[in-house]
Amino acid sequence: MGDLIAFGRVIRLNGTVEGDFIAAGQAIVIEGQVTDAARIAGQVLKIVDGATIGGDVISAGFSLEMTRDTSIGGDLWYGGY
């Protein structure tokens, strides 16, 4: 079990993180699974079909897009512009 910390222009998570996912960039796309919390910041934030986050989502950005098939096990916190 471990956390993933990522910084970059476009960050796309399509695998499994067994821990926290912490990311900052222009675009963050979560397509996979995070077993604990996701802390993301960027201009465009997307959590797409089939994505699973076991804990809280703490996010800040210009936009946050989610679909109906997204699963969040904790709270969703979003600060937007």
Secondary structure per residue as TSV (DSSP state, phi and psi in degrees):
chain	resnum	aa	ss	phi	psi
A	1	M	-	360.0	135.6
A	2	G	-	-162.7	160.6
A	3	D	-	-90.7	156.3
A	4	L	E	-119.3	124.2
A	5	I	E	-117.4	123.5
A	6	A	E	-135.5	141.0
A	7	F	E	-133.4	137.7
A	8	G	E	171.4	-178.5
A	9	R	E	-72.5	-55.4
A	10	V	E	-124.8	122.7
A	11	I	E	-119.5	122.8
A	12	R	E	-123.8	118.1
A	13	L	E	-101.9	111.8
A	14	N	-	-123.6	16.1
A	15	G	S	-119.9	-146.9
A	16	T	E	-121.2	132.4
A	17	V	E	-111.1	118.8
A	18	E	S	-93.7	72.5
A	19	G	S	158.4	-151.8
A	20	D	-	-84.4	150.5
A	21	F	E	-117.6	117.2
A	22	I	E	-121.6	121.2
A	23	A	E	-145.9	146.1
A	24	A	E	-140.1	133.1
A	25	G	E	-179.5	-177.8
A	26	Q	E	-67.6	-44.0
A	27	A	E	-134.2	130.7
A	28	I	E	-121.1	124.1
A	29	V	E	-124.1	121.3
A	30	I	E	-106.6	115.7
A	31	E	-	-115.1	-12.5
A	32	G	S	-108.1	-140.7
A	33	Q	E	-124.6	135.4
A	34	V	E	-121.2	121.3
A	35	T	S	-77.1	-21.0
A	36	D	S	-120.7	-135.2
A	37	A	-	-87.7	154.8
A	38	A	E	-118.7	127.1
A	39	R	E	-121.7	108.9
A	40	I	E	-130.9	144.6
A	41	A	E	-142.3	134.6
A	42	G	E	175.0	177.5
A	43	Q	E	-70.0	-47.8
A	44	V	E	-121.9	122.3
A	45	L	E	-118.9	127.5
A	46	K	E	-132.0	133.4
A	47	I	E	-123.0	109.5
A	48	V	-	-99.5	176.2
A	49	D	T	-47.1	131.5
A	50	G	T	85.4	-8.3
A	51	A	-	-70.6	141.7
A	52	T	E	-130.7	128.4
A	53	I	E	-124.3	119.7
A	54	G	S	-74.8	-24.2
A	55	G	S	-118.7	-145.6
A	56	D	-	-77.8	155.4
A	57	V	E	-114.9	117.5
A	58	I	E	-115.3	118.0
A	59	S	E	-141.3	154.0
A	60	A	E	-145.4	135.1
A	61	G	E	176.5	-176.3
A	62	F	E	-77.1	-36.9
A	63	S	E	-148.2	147.7
A	64	L	E	-128.9	121.8
A	65	E	E	-117.0	131.7
A	66	M	E	-135.4	157.8
A	67	T	-	-114.1	169.1
A	68	R	T	-63.6	-30.3
A	69	D	T	-87.7	13.9
A	70	T	-	-83.9	138.4
A	71	S	E	-117.9	123.9
A	72	I	E	-122.8	120.9
A	73	G	S	-80.6	-17.3
A	74	G	S	-120.9	-143.6
A	75	D	-	-91.2	156.3
A	76	L	E	-111.9	121.5
A	77	W	E	-118.8	126.9
A	78	Y	E	-137.4	129.7
A	79	G	E	-117.1	119.8
A	80	G	E	-120.9	166.7
A	81	Y	-	-90.9	360.0
